[in-house]
Amino acid sequence: MATIKDIADKLGVSVSTVSKGLNGAKDISDSLRQAVLDTAVELGYTSKKIKSNDGNGKICIFVENMKCDSADDFGHDIVLGFRQAAFRSSLQIEVEEIDPDFQTAHAYESYILERGYTGAFLVGFALNDPWMKQLENTTVPTVLLDNFIPANPHVSCVGTDSEEGIDMAISHLISLGHEKIAFLDGSKDSMISDQRMRAYLRGISQHHLPLDASMAVYGFFVADAAHYHVPSFLEMGATAILCGNDDIARGVIASCEEQGFSVPEDVSVIGFDDMPFAAELTPPLTTVRQNRTELGKCAFMILQTLMDGVSLSKNMLRPSLTLRASTAIAKPRVLIRRTDSKDSVLHVNPRLYEETLKEQQK
């Protein structure tokens, strides 16, 4: 269990300064106070006041299909940010890892009542999960990461603006002379995958580049997805591959090398997320950064607002583009063979593709 001295040592300040930060004293700066609180949560410090609090409510972070334990895990900083934002409140924070079978066995509101939760933050859920349907009518204050329930004032969502992020990536590639830009997205049945696919299609169209459904493919949010699709992209003459997340991008770099192509000399690659490993790849990965700690902090603030009776809808953080060595000036390549993949947007989400075509014709 961390102590006040551990916090002081990490920040390089006195124990009395840490004590002031933890107790809301007025004679230290807001930035130092926040640094004390954030470090306390990071180190696992719990004050006696919070330890003894049994009657002021508790909220749960439900996690599905996402790792959160290690600093290299996508969900780690989200949970950390949520805890940091909640530290000064009297609310207890619990984390439960569940799966679809658990959701089938436990109705959402009944489980919330059984466990005594006053609100929840749902991370990593898919559109077809059992609880997603139940959230349409729930009265439990609930925040979703990268998912959205329309017309329910008790449910809100938080995420990073995919359209802005993808457009940043496409604009960067165009500035380097790329015209054949492929997109390897994440899993189907995912709202965030559809958002990023829509952003890619719109971006290509708005920049007046040829819109080719065969270059826009759904995969999975894992590195292995690249091996099934990168060879086809290369045969179709892609000079750049934009990816739905950094893990996919890691697989794309490896797959390009297996095919005898160098990154970025032959093919440029861009990821999404800016995970810790992105800077350590060879070459270091250019990627759209979403601040996962801030996502967690915003999720708590939104949940607290819902619990206070104020309804919020979609809440988007702004992304940024982290430039590294995986992108370079385009090297023109010729079309060898076209591939009509069953995983292309034309087959997986034809309505989304048709909507983009209609927008293009206006």
N, C-alpha and C positions, 0 to 999 in steps of 0.2 A: 504494500500500500504506500503510495507516494505521500510525502510530507511537505509542509510549507517550505522547509529548507531545500528540498529537491527542486521545487519550483524556482526558488530564489537562485540556486546554483545554475540552473539552465538559462535563466534570463540575465544573470550577472547583476542582480539587484539585492537589496537587503531583505531579511526576513520580515522586517516591519513594513516594507513597501508591499510585499506580497500580501501580508495581512490586510493592509489598507485596500488593496485591489479586490480581495475576496469579500470584504465587508462593506464595499460601496463608499469608502471614505471620499470626501470632496477635495482633499488636498493633493491628489495625483491626477495626471492627465487622463483623458478618456482613452487615448491610444494605449497608454501603459496599463490602465485598468483592464482593457480588453485583452492585451497580451498576457496578463496574469491569468485571466479566466480561461483563455484558450489553452495556455500551457497546462493549467490545472487539469482540464479535461483530457488533454493529450496524454498526460502522465498517469491518469487514473485516480486523481485526488478526489476525495469526497469529504465535505465538511461535516462536523458533528451535527450541525443544524439540519442538513439534508438527511443524514443517516437516521435521525430520530423522527423524521417527518413521515407519519403514517396516514394522514387524513386529508391531504391536499390534492389527491388525484394522481393518476398515472396514465401515461400514453405509451403506445407501442409502435415500434418500427417493425413492420412485417416484411421479411425479405424472402423473395423467391428467385431461384435461378440466377443468383448473383453472389460472388464471394466478397466478404467484407473484412476478413481477419487481418490480412497483411497490408502494409502500406502500398504494395504493388497491385492490390485488388481494386477493381473499379468502385465497389461500394464502400471501401474503407473511409475515404475522405468525406463521403456523403453522410455516413453515420457519425463521424467525428464532428463535422460541422453542425449537425443537428444537436448533438450533445453539447457542443460549445454554446450554441444559442440558447439552449434550455438551462444552462448551468445556474443562472441567477434566479430561475423560477423555482417554485416549490413543487413542481411536477417531477415524479419519478419516471425515468425512461427505461423501458425494457425492449429487448430485441428478440424476435422470434423468427426462426427460419421455418418456412412451411413449403408445401408443394400442392399441386392440384388435388391429390387424393385427400389431403387434410381439409382443403376447402369444401370438397364434396361431403365430407363427414361432419363438418361444423358450419352451420349457417353464420354469416358474418356478424349480424347484430346480436345473435344469441351468444356467440363466443366473446364479443366485446363486453356484453353484460356479465357473463360468467366470470371473466377475468377482472372486471372492475375498471376497464379502461374508459377514459373520457374522450379519447380521440386516437387517431392512428395515421401513420405515414406508410404507404405501400410502395415498395421498391422492387423492380424487376418483374412485374406482373405482365402477362400476355393478354391480348384482347379477348381471347376465348377462355380465360380462367373462370371458374365457377363464381368467384366473388365479384367479378366485374359486372355481371348481370344484376346481382343483388345490390350493388352500389347505386343503381339507377333510382332506388327508392329509399335508401338508407337515410336516417336522421342523425347518424353519428358523424361528427366533424372528421373529415377524412381528406388527406392530401395524397395525390398520386404523382409519382415520378414518371414523366414521359407517357402518360396516359390521360384520357379525358372522358368525363361523364357529362353529357349535356343536360341542361335543364334541371339539375339538382343543386339547390343553393347550399347544401351541406358538404358538397364535394368540390375540391379544387385540384388544379394540377400545377406542377412546377417543372421547368425544363430549360434547356438552352435553345435559342433561336436557330433551328437547323437551316432555315432558308437563308438567313444572313451568313451563317458559317459556310455553307456550301457555295454560296455566291462569292465569298472571299476566296475560296480555293479555286474556283473556276476562273475568276478574274486574274488571279496570280498566274495560273497556267497559260491563259491567253496572252498575258504580258510577256511570256517566254516563247510565244510563237506556236503554242499547241492548238491544234484544231480537231484532232481525233482523240477525244477524252472519254475513256470508258469509266463506268461506275459499277463497283462491286458492293452491293448493299448488304445489310444484315438480313435477319430472318423475316419471312412473310408472317402474317398474323401479328405484326408488331406495329403499333402506331408510329413509333420513332422511325422505323424502316420506311413506312409510307411517307412520312414527312420529309425524310432525306431524299427519297426517290422523287417526290414531287419537286423538291427544291432543285435537284439535279436537272430534271426535264425542263423546268422553267428557266433555269440558268442558261442551259445550252441554247434554248429557244431565244431568250432575250438578248443573248450575245450573237445571235444570227449565225450559229453554227449548225451543221446538218444534224437533225434529230434522228438517231438510229436506235430503234428499240433493242436490237441485238447487242448494243454496247451498254445497256442498262439492265443489270441482272441482280436478282435476289440470291443470296447465299445463306450463310449463318454468321453470327458474330464471333467466329473463331478463325484461327489462322489457316486451318485445313481447307476452308472453303475456297481459298485461292487456287489450289491445285486443280480444281475442277473447271475453272473459268479463265484463268490467265492465259493458257495456251491459245484459246479461241480469240481472246482480245488481241494477242500478238499477231495471230494470223490475219485478223481484220485490219491490221495496221495502226493500232492504238499507239500513240506516243506518250500518253500519260494515263494513269489509272488512279481514280479517286475512290476512296474506300469508306465504308460505313462506320468503321472504328479502327483504332490503332492495331488491334490484334489481327484483323483482316489484312491491314497494310504490312504487318510483319510477314504474314504468309505470302503476300504478293511479291515482296522483295526476294524471298527465298525461291519462289516459283520462277520469277524472271531469271534468276541466276541458273536455276536448273535447266532452263530453256536456252541458255547461252547468251542472255541479254544482261547488260550492265545497268544498274541504277546509280545515278541518274543519266549516265551518258547516252544510253539507248532509250530508256523509259523512265519518266518521272513518276513518283508515287507520293500521294498525300493521304494522311489518315484523318481520324476525328477522335478527339478526347484529350490528347496530350497526356497519356499515361506516363508514369515514371520511367518505364523502359524505353519510351520513344526516343529519348536523347542518347540512349546507349546502343541503339541499333547501328548496323553498318550497311549503308550510311545512316547517320542520324536523321530521324524522320521529320519532314515538314508536316504539320498537322493543325487542324482546327482545335483550338483549346477551349474546353469548357471547365470552369472552376468548380470542381465537385464539392469542395468545402463550402463555398458560397451557396451552392444548390441546397446542401443540407441545412445551412443557416436559414435560408429563405423558406424552406419547407416548414421549419418550426415556427417561424414568424407568421406564415400563412395559416398554419393549423391553430395557432393561438388566436388569430383574428377570427377564424371560423368559430372557435369555442366561445368567443365574445359576442357572437351573433351577427358578425359582419360577413356577408357572402362575397367571395372572390371567385373568379373564373380561371382563365389561363394566365400564368405568370411566367414570362420568359426572361432569362438572363442573356446578356449579350456575349457572344463568343469573341475570340480573337484568333489571328492566324500566327502560329509560331513557325518562322522560317528556319529551316535547317538544310542539310546537304542532299536530300533525296529528290530535289527538283532542280532542273537545269533547262537551258535553251533547247527547244524541240529539235529532234533529229528526224527529218521526214522519213517515213517508211511506206512501202507499197503494200497494197492489199494482196494477200496470198489466197485466202479462202474465207467466204462468209459462213457463219454458223448461226442457225436459228435455235437458240437454246430454249428448252421448256421452262427455264427459270427466268427468262427475260420478262420485263415489265408487260410486254404485249400479251403474254400468256398468264402471268401470275396476277396482274392487276390491270386488265385492259381498260377499265373505266378511267383510271388515273391517266393512262397514256392518251386516251381519246380526249379527255378534258384539256390536256396540254396542247394537243393538235388544234382544238377549237380556239383556244386562247391565242395560238400562233397565227390563226387565220383572221383574227379580228383586226 
